[in-house]
Amino acid sequence: MVWGIGASKKDGAKRKGWLDLGSPGLKQDLLWTLIQNVPVAYSIIDKSYRVRFVNDQMLRLRRLERGDVLGEVCYNLLNGGAHCQACVVGRAIEEGVPHRVLRKDIMPDGSVVYADDFAVPVNVGGQDMALEALVDRTLEMLIKEKTNAVFLEVIRSMIKLLEKKDPYTSRHCREVAAISSRLTQYMGLGNNAVYHAMLGGLLHDLGKLHVPDTVLNKRGRLEGWEMASIKEHPVFTYLILPDLVSLTAIRDVAISHHEKWDGTGYPNALQGDGIPVEARIAAVADTYSAMTSDRPYRKGMDHETAMAEIKKGAGTQFDPHVVEKFVQMVEEQSLDRRALIAPEDTTAFVQMLHSGRHVQRRITRAKGAQQGGRGQGHLADSDVRGLADSASFTGAILDATPATFMVIDECLNVLYASGGFARARGKTVEEVCAAKCFDAVGGKAAYCFEVKDGCVRCPAVRAFATGKQQRSLIREEFQGRTLYYDTYAVPVTLGDAAGNPIKCCLQILFDMTSEKLAQNELESDLRRTADTLYHFVTELDHGTTGNIEDVSDVVANLNDYLEKMQGELADMLASQGAG
């Protein structure tokens, strides 16, 4: 384990100002400061699942008292006496490697706590145990849920546009979404494909906003220009949905659902596997729904006749494998038209997919668990401080759990950096400890000292000034990439090798890059989608859409909603300490 001892790689001399972590007392002080001040809930659990140690953050997160916890079996405290689903503690001890899971815990009062649950195998006094570390992700996940709600509202607004334009087309889109998502799931293509099939089905005919009402509802045979207008709708759907990463597969369904397996479809005459699989599935669903639906000018086919027509189209109009699976699904599950078009719960599915996979449990205490705990065999604070000499334990705290660390002085010199902190920036510990803190994170002093919302962005500067813990979301530039770190700064006093007190700041950083970039992308996609819809609708006229005022009202209401939600998201981010 590299502890960041202040020795030059060149001459081995100690650099002035570095923390000499060769000192056992200082090493213990730093480790204990980390355990008690880091916003990570730590516990040590043995092979029999008894809790041997918890820090204060664990008690706060789980809303427990120390006397209720120590010596008790962990799943008696949290899961009603049954082993927890996806238990990371048992797997870490048994397999000797770290494990991780995202949990959604419903507390006894009905509130929800999201937590990243890590377990790392450690050796304590010759015994195999696990260091469990939980990072509270509740606010982050609530922000995701809010953003997902906004996304769903944009989708609903698009569907409302179709409802105002042509109720039949809107109903047809819902049917195509239901059939497509069911068939995609049956084919085992995965949750992302089901999501694309569902939303692609809902929006595949959005381009019919551009088709005149007189053409959509004409009772007789369509003229040449009228058929040409109908055939343009996949392209217009493609244009309405902006060129965004999050909508790519949905746009593919929109533009390709009238392509045919033999290459005679439109608009691009794609053939065979050149047609996206979601679009090949949508083609079957689209045709089945259209054939079995009643229209003013004809009666819909019965289920059996429509199925026979689908079978006839295998290998020419449709992908034969998709038809085979469709027929197999209908027969195995005894599905008729009513069952096929039963709507899926779009809201729940999108929330689940966007929120990430998590394991849900309801926090309950086992009836046999003793109030006040057993208190036997637990580790005293002095025992845990003594674990600074245990390579497995210090390694678990500093490099195997989800935080990286550095210690800086009042002049912003880096006195200590964990190995994980240095590796994330492509440096050695020695290189980090030879620099100012803002140089260690990309050399953006102007960014760190920028005043935002009335305070300095850098949490360490605020922590030194106030003597209290501070938090910010800090942006770094590294090798052409933008990185985001949820950063806590805790003022502490440590002693140097001579026993002199050093006023320091412990910085704890959590990498939030993927979450922040995904959030930024989705928010940008939503705004661009709304803007595209607005510009498209303003180009419509009464010759195309008779009730154009109603259609325009839908877009105006969506813009008002997005402005309101943007404000609410900004408030939530501000409460997170975003910088």
ZAPAGU-523093 format. One record per residue (C-alpha): residue number from 1; x negated, y, z. Coordinates in steps of 0.001 Angstrom, whole numbers. Layout:
N
PT, NUM, X, Y, Z
...
// end
This chain:
579
PT, 1, 0, 0, 0
PT, 2, -1404, 3404, -1003
PT, 3, -666, 5890, 1752
PT, 4, -2015, 9061, 134
PT, 5, -5028, 9341, 2429
PT, 6, -6950, 12530, 1652
PT, 7, -10008, 10986, 61
PT, 8, -11514, 12084, -3231
PT, 9, -11821, 9249, -5710
PT, 10, -15146, 10759, -6733
PT, 11, -16980, 11095, -3403
PT, 12, -14666, 9577, -798
PT, 13, -14645, 12842, 1194
PT, 14, -11536, 13947, 3009
PT, 15, -9841, 16945, 1433
PT, 16, -8898, 19628, 3902
PT, 17, -5190, 19705, 4661
PT, 18, -4322, 16166, 3640
PT, 19, -2549, 13984, 6172
PT, 20, -4907, 11282, 7342
PT, 21, -2507, 8364, 7397
PT, 22, -5323, 6129, 8488
PT, 23, -4326, 7364, 11933
PT, 24, -1878, 4795, 13412
PT, 25, -42, 7454, 15409
PT, 26, 504, 9700, 12393
PT, 27, 1584, 6763, 10248
PT, 28, 4145, 5785, 12888
PT, 29, 5371, 9376, 13207
PT, 30, 5849, 9700, 9452
PT, 31, 7612, 6351, 9108
PT, 32, 9934, 7153, 12019
PT, 33, 10632, 10624, 10600
PT, 34, 11589, 9036, 7292
PT, 35, 13877, 6468, 8880
PT, 36, 15682, 8973, 11067
PT, 37, 15900, 11925, 8651
PT, 38, 16253, 10457, 5196
PT, 39, 19883, 10451, 3962
PT, 40, 19727, 6668, 3575
PT, 41, 21586, 4346, 5940
PT, 42, 19000, 1794, 7113
PT, 43, 19556, -1416, 9039
PT, 44, 17434, -4486, 9757
PT, 45, 19349, -7777, 9624
PT, 46, 18010, -11259, 10438
PT, 47, 18657, -14652, 8813
PT, 48, 21709, -15258, 11010
PT, 49, 23162, -11924, 9800
PT, 50, 22758, -10259, 13188
PT, 51, 22058, -6538, 13132
PT, 52, 18706, -5905, 14812
PT, 53, 18367, -2161, 14114
PT, 54, 20374, 715, 12612
PT, 55, 19456, 4338, 12069
PT, 56, 21762, 7262, 12779
PT, 57, 22769, 7638, 9118
PT, 58, 24078, 4050, 9054
PT, 59, 26254, 4751, 12085
PT, 60, 27606, 7936, 10453
PT, 61, 28307, 6240, 7133
PT, 62, 30039, 3251, 8728
PT, 63, 31678, 5350, 11489
PT, 64, 30424, 3044, 14231
PT, 65, 28784, 3426, 17631
PT, 66, 25333, 1942, 18234
PT, 67, 26637, -221, 21075
PT, 68, 29225, -1750, 18722
PT, 69, 26597, -2793, 16201
PT, 70, 23348, -4077, 17694
PT, 71, 23277, -7867, 18035
PT, 72, 26589, -8282, 16194
PT, 73, 27009, -10279, 12974
PT, 74, 27199, -7725, 10155
PT, 75, 30179, -9259, 8346
PT, 76, 32140, -9389, 11618
PT, 77, 31805, -5608, 11748
PT, 78, 32648, -4908, 8125
PT, 79, 34498, -7763, 6465
PT, 80, 36839, -9323, 9002
PT, 81, 34516, -12225, 9828
PT, 82, 34099, -13479, 6246
PT, 83, 30875, -13325, 4256
PT, 84, 30866, -10215, 2037
PT, 85, 31350, -10662, -1693
PT, 86, 28041, -10143, -3541
PT, 87, 26094, -10087, -256
PT, 88, 22696, -8550, -983
PT, 89, 21279, -9266, 2489
PT, 90, 21577, -13047, 2301
PT, 91, 20260, -13158, -1271
PT, 92, 17251, -10952, -434
PT, 93, 16244, -13154, 2517
PT, 94, 16860, -16428, 682
PT, 95, 15224, -15488, -2641
PT, 96, 12522, -13161, -1334
PT, 97, 13305, -10409, -3863
PT, 98, 15331, -7163, -3599
PT, 99, 19014, -7096, -4569
PT, 100, 21429, -4247, -5239
PT, 101, 25179, -3708, -5670
PT, 102, 27510, -700, -5853
PT, 103, 30226, -949, -3200
PT, 104, 33582, 749, -2868
PT, 105, 34627, 473, 765
PT, 106, 38113, 1343, 1925
PT, 107, 37787, 2522, 5506
PT, 108, 40335, 1707, 8255
PT, 109, 41844, 5222, 7913
PT, 110, 42369, 4714, 4165
PT, 111, 39503, 6953, 3021
PT, 112, 37026, 5657, 432
PT, 113, 33236, 5439, 698
PT, 114, 31114, 4539, -2322
PT, 115, 27591, 3328, -1535
PT, 116, 24634, 1894, -3410
PT, 117, 23730, -1145, -1301
PT, 118, 20073, -2291, -1466
PT, 119, 18480, -5150, 477
PT, 120, 14731, -5791, 556
PT, 121, 13079, -8833, 2203
PT, 122, 10759, -7866, 5072
PT, 123, 8738, -9740, 7672
PT, 124, 9282, -8572, 11242
PT, 125, 7228, -10253, 13952
PT, 126, 6770, -13343, 11795
PT, 127, 10515, -13631, 11027
PT, 128, 12109, -13252, 7585
PT, 129, 14674, -10450, 7660
PT, 130, 16196, -7906, 5299
PT, 131, 15966, -4140, 5303
PT, 132, 19358, -2964, 4066
PT, 133, 19540, 561, 2654
PT, 134, 22798, 2267, 1695
PT, 135, 22951, 5528, -244
PT, 136, 26241, 7399, -21
PT, 137, 27562, 7900, -3588
PT, 138, 31057, 9025, -2597
PT, 139, 30942, 12587, -3911
PT, 140, 29204, 11527, -7105
PT, 141, 31848, 8868, -7791
PT, 142, 34688, 11267, -6980
PT, 143, 33225, 13683, -9531
PT, 144, 33156, 10824, -12042
PT, 145, 36789, 10014, -11281
PT, 146, 37716, 13671, -11786
PT, 147, 35841, 13782, -15102
PT, 148, 37532, 10543, -16184
PT, 149, 40925, 12068, -15369
PT, 150, 40081, 14987, -17645
PT, 151, 39027, 12596, -20412
PT, 152, 42297, 10709, -20108
PT, 153, 44249, 13971, -20245
PT, 154, 42540, 14814, -23552
PT, 155, 43583, 11400, -24899
PT, 156, 47148, 11929, -23649
PT, 157, 47256, 15343, -25311
PT, 158, 46255, 13782, -28615
PT, 159, 49053, 11251, -28226
PT, 160, 51489, 14079, -27374
PT, 161, 50505, 15783, -30635
PT, 162, 51598, 12669, -32497
PT, 163, 54803, 12452, -30446
PT, 164, 55712, 16011, -31417
PT, 165, 54802, 15360, -35037
PT, 166, 56354, 11904, -35494
PT, 167, 57668, 9738, -32614
PT, 168, 57423, 6561, -34711
PT, 169, 53707, 7043, -35391
PT, 170, 53052, 7673, -31698
PT, 171, 54927, 4497, -30705
PT, 172, 53134, 2531, -33423
PT, 173, 49731, 3700, -32119
PT, 174, 50579, 2450, -28641
PT, 175, 51510, -935, -30065
PT, 176, 48277, -1171, -32051
PT, 177, 46288, -270, -28914
PT, 178, 48040, -2984, -26884
PT, 179, 47551, -5712, -29500
PT, 180, 43959, -4697, -30314
PT, 181, 42801, -4577, -26698
PT, 182, 44478, -7897, -25891
PT, 183, 42901, -9613, -28908
PT, 184, 39466, -8068, -28269
PT, 185, 39566, -9327, -24697
PT, 186, 40660, -12783, -25871
PT, 187, 37731, -12890, -28303
PT, 188, 35335, -12226, -25400
PT, 189, 33725, -9146, -26923
PT, 190, 33241, -7393, -23572
PT, 191, 34726, -4427, -21719
PT, 192, 33160, -1785, -23961
PT, 193, 34715, -3361, -27047
PT, 194, 38104, -3595, -25278
PT, 195, 37803, 95, -24384
PT, 196, 37010, 1050, -27999
PT, 197, 39860, -1123, -29281
PT, 198, 42305, 424, -26813
PT, 199, 41435, 4070, -27494
PT, 200, 40781, 3458, -31176
PT, 201, 44259, 1972, -31465
PT, 202, 45846, 4899, -29628
PT, 203, 44172, 7439, -31910
PT, 204, 43792, 5607, -35220
PT, 205, 46634, 7502, -36919
PT, 206, 45899, 10934, -35448
PT, 207, 45086, 12161, -38964
PT, 208, 48760, 11828, -39883
PT, 209, 49139, 15263, -38298
PT, 210, 47890, 16420, -41710
PT, 211, 50467, 14395, -43679
PT, 212, 53701, 16314, -44495
PT, 213, 56784, 15266, -42531
PT, 214, 58639, 14688, -45797
PT, 215, 56096, 12055, -46835
PT, 216, 55949, 10254, -43474
PT, 217, 59745, 9916, -43328
PT, 218, 60568, 9440, -47003
PT, 219, 63128, 6684, -47566
PT, 220, 62279, 5834, -51147
PT, 221, 59141, 4863, -53033
PT, 222, 56192, 7234, -52603
PT, 223, 54929, 9255, -55581
PT, 224, 51270, 9164, -56524
PT, 225, 50338, 12384, -54679
PT, 226, 52329, 11251, -51664
PT, 227, 50478, 7937, -51480
PT, 228, 47202, 9818, -51877
PT, 229, 48202, 12020, -48940
PT, 230, 48923, 8954, -46804
PT, 231, 45573, 7404, -47718
PT, 232, 43763, 10530, -46536
PT, 233, 44855, 10101, -42908
PT, 234, 41877, 7896, -41806
PT, 235, 39480, 10580, -43009
PT, 236, 41391, 13319, -41200
PT, 237, 41411, 11277, -37988
PT, 238, 37660, 10917, -38366
PT, 239, 37301, 14683, -38798
PT, 240, 39571, 15564, -35860
PT, 241, 37454, 13427, -33519
PT, 242, 34094, 15232, -33247
PT, 243, 30791, 13548, -34094
PT, 244, 30036, 12599, -30494
PT, 245, 28197, 9591, -29074
PT, 246, 31071, 8737, -26722
PT, 247, 33560, 8682, -29610
PT, 248, 31459, 6909, -32279
PT, 249, 33137, 3495, -32026
PT, 250, 36592, 5088, -31765
PT, 251, 35919, 7086, -34951
PT, 252, 34805, 3858, -36668
PT, 253, 38168, 2267, -35854
PT, 254, 39965, 5379, -37110
PT, 255, 38254, 5593, -40485
PT, 256, 37976, 1863, -41217
PT, 257, 41250, 268, -40102
PT, 258, 42556, 265, -43724
PT, 259, 39413, -1371, -45132
PT, 260, 39944, -4926, -46410
PT, 261, 37778, -8009, -45993
PT, 262, 37493, -8399, -49790
PT, 263, 36386, -4779, -50320
PT, 264, 39602, -3451, -51909
PT, 265, 40629, -1220, -48989
PT, 266, 40176, 2506, -48381
PT, 267, 38659, 5043, -47922
PT, 268, 35146, 3572, -48420
PT, 269, 35822, 117, -49935
PT, 270, 33818, -1573, -47197
PT, 271, 33598, -5350, -47304
PT, 272, 33221, -8253, -44871
PT, 273, 30934, -7692, -41916
PT, 274, 30265, -4176, -43191
PT, 275, 33566, -3238, -41520
PT, 276, 33147, -2613, -37756
PT, 277, 34616, -5522, -35781
PT, 278, 36924, -3220, -33771
PT, 279, 38359, -1940, -37066
PT, 280, 38863, -5493, -38374
PT, 281, 40838, -6269, -35217
PT, 282, 42802, -3010, -35526
PT, 283, 43693, -3901, -39133
PT, 284, 45491, -7057, -37987
PT, 285, 47210, -5228, -35117
PT, 286, 48186, -2302, -37363
PT, 287, 49731, -4559, -39996
PT, 288, 51615, -6705, -37472
PT, 289, 53083, -3640, -35731
PT, 290, 54067, -1976, -39017
PT, 291, 55719, -5123, -40415
PT, 292, 57762, -5832, -37269
PT, 293, 58915, -2241, -36662
PT, 294, 62302, -910, -37753
PT, 295, 62146, 2145, -40020
PT, 296, 64999, 4343, -41320
PT, 297, 64622, 2781, -44766
PT, 298, 64174, -908, -43773
PT, 299, 64592, -3497, -41031
PT, 300, 61438, -4876, -39381
PT, 301, 60355, -8461, -39968
PT, 302, 60874, -11085, -37307
PT, 303, 57803, -12332, -35405
PT, 304, 57467, -15652, -37258
PT, 305, 57628, -14058, -40718
PT, 306, 55053, -11442, -39758
PT, 307, 52688, -14125, -38402
PT, 308, 53013, -16017, -41691
PT, 309, 52092, -12857, -43622
PT, 310, 49054, -12278, -41406
PT, 311, 47878, -15845, -42120
PT, 312, 48302, -15267, -45873
PT, 313, 46025, -12229, -45667
PT, 314, 43106, -14124, -44081
PT, 315, 40015, -13897, -46301
PT, 316, 41413, -11147, -48515
PT, 317, 42964, -8359, -46443
PT, 318, 41751, -9573, -43062
PT, 319, 38663, -11099, -41455
PT, 320, 39544, -14833, -41370
PT, 321, 37888, -15281, -37968
PT, 322, 39955, -12454, -36459
PT, 323, 43139, -13976, -37926
PT, 324, 42191, -17397, -36544
PT, 325, 41714, -15930, -33049
PT, 326, 44916, -13895, -33306
PT, 327, 46995, -16952, -34213
PT, 328, 45238, -19033, -31560
PT, 329, 45926, -16386, -28885
PT, 330, 49609, -16080, -29834
PT, 331, 50130, -19845, -29767
PT, 332, 48130, -20548, -26594
PT, 333, 49833, -17773, -24632
PT, 334, 53291, -18224, -26253
PT, 335, 53396, -14542, -27186
PT, 336, 56268, -12970, -29079
PT, 337, 56434, -9403, -30352
PT, 338, 57623, -8008, -27033
PT, 339, 54720, -9608, -25149
PT, 340, 52151, -8582, -27774
PT, 341, 53017, -4885, -27617
PT, 342, 53304, -4703, -23805
PT, 343, 51072, -1720, -22924
PT, 344, 47806, -2162, -21027
PT, 345, 47049, 83, -18028
PT, 346, 44836, 2529, -19933
PT, 347, 44183, 4749, -16917
PT, 348, 42978, 1952, -14629
PT, 349, 40829, 387, -17351
PT, 350, 39098, 3641, -18337
PT, 351, 38475, 4536, -14678
PT, 352, 36954, 1120, -14047
PT, 353, 34722, 1268, -17118
PT, 354, 33482, 4832, -16581
PT, 355, 33000, 4471, -12834
PT, 356, 30694, 1500, -13265
PT, 357, 30976, -2015, -11898
PT, 358, 31506, -2024, -8150
PT, 359, 32531, -4497, -5495
PT, 360, 35515, -3390, -3436
PT, 361, 36220, -4412, 115
PT, 362, 38455, -3214, 2923
PT, 363, 36465, -2505, 6086
PT, 364, 37938, -4507, 8965
PT, 365, 36446, -5725, 12227
PT, 366, 36796, -9432, 12984
PT, 367, 39163, -10180, 15865
PT, 368, 36451, -12158, 17620
PT, 369, 33844, -9403, 17344
PT, 370, 33010, -8003, 20747
PT, 371, 33694, -4359, 21392
PT, 372, 30490, -2838, 22642
PT, 373, 28379, -5336, 20728
PT, 374, 26118, -8048, 22104
PT, 375, 22965, -5941, 22323
PT, 376, 20761, -9051, 22476
PT, 377, 17595, -9373, 20438
PT, 378, 17799, -5944, 18896
PT, 379, 14713, -3952, 17979
PT, 380, 13951, -965, 20189
PT, 381, 12922, 2322, 18577
PT, 382, 9334, 1662, 19691
PT, 383, 9438, -1727, 17932
PT, 384, 10498, -91, 14666
PT, 385, 7811, 2590, 14998
PT, 386, 5310, -222, 15443
PT, 387, 6338, -1689, 12075
PT, 388, 4194, 1007, 10426
PT, 389, 1421, -1620, 10491
PT, 390, 3602, -4122, 8596
PT, 391, 2786, -3979, 4889
PT, 392, 6126, -5553, 3898
PT, 393, 8128, -3089, 5987
PT, 394, 6274, 62, 4929
PT, 395, 6389, -1178, 1336
PT, 396, 10145, -1671, 1590
PT, 397, 10737, 1827, 2994
PT, 398, 8422, 3668, 632
PT, 399, 8598, 1782, -2647
PT, 400, 11482, -710, -2740
PT, 401, 14399, 1418, -1556
PT, 402, 16017, 4093, -3716
PT, 403, 14201, 7201, -2459
PT, 404, 10780, 8696, -3147
PT, 405, 9035, 11060, -757
PT, 406, 6482, 13795, -335
PT, 407, 5358, 15947, 2584
PT, 408, 4368, 19573, 1983
PT, 409, 3046, 22341, 4220
PT, 410, 4161, 25980, 4486
PT, 411, 1855, 26928, 1606
PT, 412, 3623, 24280, -534
PT, 413, 536, 22046, -702
PT, 414, 1354, 18360, -1071
PT, 415, 29, 16569, 2029
PT, 416, 1506, 13155, 1247
PT, 417, 3334, 11439, -1609
PT, 418, 4766, 7953, -1818
PT, 419, 3580, 5660, -4587
PT, 420, 7026, 5717, -6160
PT, 421, 7003, 9512, -6335
PT, 422, 3628, 9535, -8106
PT, 423, 4481, 6733, -10545
PT, 424, 7712, 8449, -11602
PT, 425, 5595, 11400, -12764
PT, 426, 2869, 9365, -14432
PT, 427, 257, 10297, -11810
PT, 428, -1752, 8734, -9038
PT, 429, -1047, 9571, -5403
PT, 430, -4411, 11379, -5268
PT, 431, -3482, 13567, -8242
PT, 432, -173, 14547, -6647
PT, 433, -1832, 15312, -3311
PT, 434, -4339, 17649, -4989
PT, 435, -1594, 20003, -6210
PT, 436, 1096, 22406, -5145
PT, 437, 4507, 20779, -4955
PT, 438, 5872, 22658, -7974
PT, 439, 2844, 21551, -10040
PT, 440, 3497, 17953, -8970
PT, 441, 7021, 18155, -10419
PT, 442, 6238, 19791, -13752
PT, 443, 4668, 23165, -12959
PT, 444, 7924, 25140, -13121
PT, 445, 7369, 27549, -10241
PT, 446, 9728, 30106, -11802
PT, 447, 12528, 27528, -11822
PT, 448, 11885, 26407, -8239
PT, 449, 11911, 29962, -6867
PT, 450, 14841, 31168, -8957
PT, 451, 17640, 32662, -6874
PT, 452, 20967, 31020, -7646
PT, 453, 24260, 31748, -5896
PT, 454, 22446, 33942, -3386
PT, 455, 19727, 31486, -2325
PT, 456, 16401, 30145, -3560
PT, 457, 16810, 26983, -5613
PT, 458, 13930, 25141, -3887
PT, 459, 15317, 23298, -823
PT, 460, 11877, 23165, 848
PT, 461, 11596, 26970, 897
PT, 462, 15063, 27185, 2439
PT, 463, 14226, 24462, 4973
PT, 464, 11087, 26326, 6144
PT, 465, 13082, 29578, 6393
PT, 466, 16083, 28185, 8271
PT, 467, 14594, 25291, 10210
PT, 468, 17498, 23131, 8933
PT, 469, 17902, 20367, 6377
PT, 470, 18643, 21648, 2839
PT, 471, 19740, 19983, -380
PT, 472, 19604, 20803, -4114
PT, 473, 19910, 19078, -7464
PT, 474, 16510, 19808, -9024
PT, 475, 15702, 19620, -12736
PT, 476, 12254, 18504, -13924
PT, 477, 10678, 18340, -17375
PT, 478, 8444, 15295, -17922
PT, 479, 6988, 14110, -21245
PT, 480, 9743, 15805, -23217
PT, 481, 12518, 14426, -21011
PT, 482, 14780, 16272, -18590
PT, 483, 14990, 14561, -15205
PT, 484, 17353, 15323, -12332
PT, 485, 16679, 14606, -8661
PT, 486, 19069, 14930, -5751
PT, 487, 16571, 16478, -3327
PT, 488, 16728, 16790, 449
PT, 489, 14243, 18889, 2445
PT, 490, 13838, 18207, 6177
PT, 491, 11649, 20470, 8370
PT, 492, 9381, 18351, 10621
PT, 493, 6275, 18767, 12762
PT, 494, 3534, 16158, 12385
PT, 495, 171, 15900, 14072
PT, 496, -3102, 15762, 12148
PT, 497, -6005, 13438, 12994
PT, 498, -7153, 15846, 15718
PT, 499, -3701, 15973, 17251
PT, 500, -2968, 19494, 16030
PT, 501, 668, 20127, 15067
PT, 502, 1372, 20783, 11378
PT, 503, 4628, 22445, 10373
PT, 504, 5744, 20422, 7350
PT, 505, 8697, 19695, 5152
PT, 506, 9647, 16137, 4254
PT, 507, 11187, 16008, 771
PT, 508, 13330, 13011, -161
PT, 509, 14266, 12589, -3808
PT, 510, 16850, 10348, -5513
PT, 511, 16701, 9948, -9284
PT, 512, 20078, 11105, -10661
PT, 513, 18976, 11485, -14292
PT, 514, 21226, 8905, -15927
PT, 515, 24282, 10022, -13935
PT, 516, 23717, 13721, -14627
PT, 517, 23010, 13270, -18352
PT, 518, 26106, 11084, -18744
PT, 519, 28199, 13672, -16937
PT, 520, 26771, 16516, -19050
PT, 521, 27440, 14554, -22237
PT, 522, 31025, 13741, -21313
PT, 523, 31814, 17330, -20294
PT, 524, 30327, 18601, -23569
PT, 525, 32264, 15983, -25548
PT, 526, 35532, 16994, -23892
PT, 527, 35060, 20677, -24672
PT, 528, 34056, 20046, -28282
PT, 529, 37004, 17684, -28749
PT, 530, 39429, 20286, -27419
PT, 531, 37897, 22988, -29649
PT, 532, 38135, 20733, -32706
PT, 533, 41792, 19974, -31964
PT, 534, 42535, 23669, -31550
PT, 535, 40955, 24625, -34895
PT, 536, 42665, 21718, -36667
PT, 537, 46104, 22592, -35338
PT, 538, 45719, 26287, -36240
PT, 539, 45312, 25203, -39882
PT, 540, 48678, 23407, -39939
PT, 541, 51700, 25130, -41490
PT, 542, 55458, 24604, -41514
PT, 543, 55165, 22768, -44825
PT, 544, 53192, 20039, -43092
PT, 545, 54735, 20058, -39619
PT, 546, 58207, 21464, -39027
PT, 547, 57833, 21874, -35255
PT, 548, 54381, 23450, -35407
PT, 549, 55131, 25616, -32342
PT, 550, 55569, 22496, -30189
PT, 551, 52318, 21038, -31519
PT, 552, 50462, 24286, -30800
PT, 553, 51858, 24360, -27250
PT, 554, 50279, 20952, -26544
PT, 555, 46822, 22259, -27484
PT, 556, 47318, 25503, -25533
PT, 557, 48320, 23524, -22425
PT, 558, 45276, 21292, -22847
PT, 559, 42964, 24308, -22956
PT, 560, 44542, 25706, -19780
PT, 561, 44132, 22334, -18080
PT, 562, 40474, 22042, -19108
PT, 563, 39666, 25492, -17738
PT, 564, 41273, 24576, -14421
PT, 565, 39431, 21250, -14209
PT, 566, 36150, 22880, -15166
PT, 567, 36537, 25134, -12122
PT, 568, 37338, 22194, -9839
PT, 569, 34321, 20234, -11101
PT, 570, 32091, 23278, -10556
PT, 571, 33334, 23515, -6957
PT, 572, 32613, 19825, -6353
PT, 573, 29120, 20158, -7804
PT, 574, 28487, 23225, -5675
PT, 575, 29463, 21254, -2573
PT, 576, 26885, 18639, -3625
PT, 577, 24211, 21302, -3488
PT, 578, 23591, 21340, -7232
PT, 579, 20754, 23607, -8289
// end
